[in-house]
Amino acid sequence: MKEKNNAPEVSGNEKRLKIIPLGGLEQIGMNITAFEYGDSIVVVDCGLAFPEDDMLGVDLVIPDITYLKDNIERVKAFVITHGHEDHIGSLPYVLREINVPIYATRLTMGLIELKLEERDMMKTTKRKVVRPGQTVTLGQFKVEFIKTNHSIQDAVALAIYSPAGIVVHTGDFKVDYTPVFGDPIDLQRFGEIGSKGVLALMCDSTNAERQGFTASERTVGRTFDNIFSEHVDSRIIIATFASNVDRVQQIINSAFKYGRKVVLEGRSMVNVITTAASLGYLNVPENTLIDLDTMKNYPDEQLVLITTGSQGESMAALSRIAANMHRRIMIKPGDTVIFSSNPIPGNEKAVSRVINELSMKGADVIFQDTHVSGHACQEEIKLIYSLVRPKYAIPVHGEYRHLKAQAQVAERLGIEKDHIFILRSGDVLEMNSEKAFVSGKVQTGAILVDGLGVGDVGNIVLRDRQRLAEDGIMIIALTLGRISHEILSGPDIVSRGFVYVRESEDLLEEARSVVSEAIDSCLKDHHGSDWNRIKNAIRDVLSDFLWKRTKRSPMILPIIMEVEE
């Protein structure tokens, strides 16, 4: 399998399809891929990623779209596979700079429009709702939408037709013969496209390390029925992903069956479920759904709360409930709390913390056998490869180990080793029926979103935040006379996150003396007007002193004020 390849010599007028992943490789999330042929670029998905542990204070991570901005006159559209945040979350940010039409299925478009309405972008954004089986023409491309199954409704795969050949992009998918809502995956169409001759398959790798098949979503419904029948005397609280509409449907089904009222809590949960219900993707029996305000009118054994926070997110509803920070919901001894999701890698500690907090308050916490994945395991991946029969394999969606696992599956199915490409974000893969090779690299990266700021937090700011988090800060303030350059007040020392001031008065007094000596030395050498020299001297001597005394290196911030005498 190829990770890199030197481009062979080619004639200048020979056109090839270019596939350029701008994100979504080497990580879970931030999926976005550009397909380019001649004067046309079509972009598949536009997702975000959530910040890693070392991205202190960062809210979201979106892709660097410099390449698209540099070629904006050729970008024809965004084509979206489904409505999860890692596939649509960056659209409100990216559309401000790349304002081209969006093509998506009905529920996916409904979720995109929620984001656009919040930012007053509906009037400026062209949107086209498509259905599985439909084909649209975008420049030199034709894109066909193929019905698939996933953990959210209206997910589609894409058959991307170009003059160089057909590329099939599965999106996130699994093979579910008994879906909760709608039809099973259209395997027949995959086979029909495969019989035409497919240039490349870009297949979901998230579960490529797992053997066998992914269980049907309906199996979770049977588990919910069993839990409801065993806990008839307690209030039931279920945490799941807001976007997993099928999971919510099954919870509602079990609640109705056992005579319970359903309450939705969490902003994203209410938004997504309201949208899904209004579009007909959720069947809610009459008088089953009630408002949080009316919950007090029903006994606990008649209530089910469906909430966000299954990943232990600190500000999500379940985390606030567990920490006694929710205004209207408190955990009571005997409550049954169900985690209907598996922790995303990196979230295990946060989930464990919430489980412990709930357990200490007397809740019965259930977190096993209440979730199935929305991604294909090895046998389903093999099935798609067997139907599509691509010349080239390009594993997508996942960390490197997931891509590698799928590459090994493809090789076992008979695809030549040098026809399998494990790409990295930014690689430019050129291909036609004769050859494929990585010809270069474009600019990619992570743009950090912090509050209303987009891209104004970089490595230097993150490094400062990390240092503040680890060792704290010491602020040294003093006032100098404008003419005499003598110290009129200070130096005063303020410590935050370094030592507890009341118990460290001796240390801070010594530090003040060290700083005073350094300042006096600068003033005697007639550097009173050179503030940078004084500040550097303060940093040097104080850093030295504190390291020797504490083996810590807080951030040192000297502040000098000058006044008329």
Buried (B, 14 or more C-beta within 10 A) or exposed (E): BBBEBEEEEBEEEEEBBBBBBBBBBBBBBBBBBBBBBBEBBBBBBBBBBBBEEEBBEBBBBBBBBBBBEEBBEBBBBBBBBBBBBBBBBBBBBBBEEBEBBBBBBBBBBBBBBBBBEEBEBEEEBEEEBBEBEBEBEBBBBBBBBBBBBBBBBBBBBBBBBBEBBBBBBBBBBBBBEEBBBBEBBBBEBBBEBBEEEBBBBBBBBBBBBBEEBBBBBBEBBEBBBEBBEEBEEBBBBBBBBBBBBBBBBBBBBBBBEBEBBBBBBBEBBBBBBBBBBEBEBBEBEEEBBBEBEEBEEBEBBBBBBBBBBBBBBEEBBBBBBBBEEBEEBEBEEBBBBBBBBBBBEEBEEBBEBBBEBBBEBEBBBBBEEBBBBBBBBBBBBBBBBEBBBBBBBBBBBBBBEBBBBBBBBBBEEEBEEEBBBBBBBBBBBBBBEEBBBBBEEBEBEBBBBBEEEBEEBEEEBBEEBEBBEEBBBBBBBBBBBEEEBEBBEBBEBBBEEBBEEEEBEEBBEBBBEBBBEBBEEBBEEEBBEBBEEBBBBBBEBBBEBBEEBBEEBBBBBBBBEBEEE
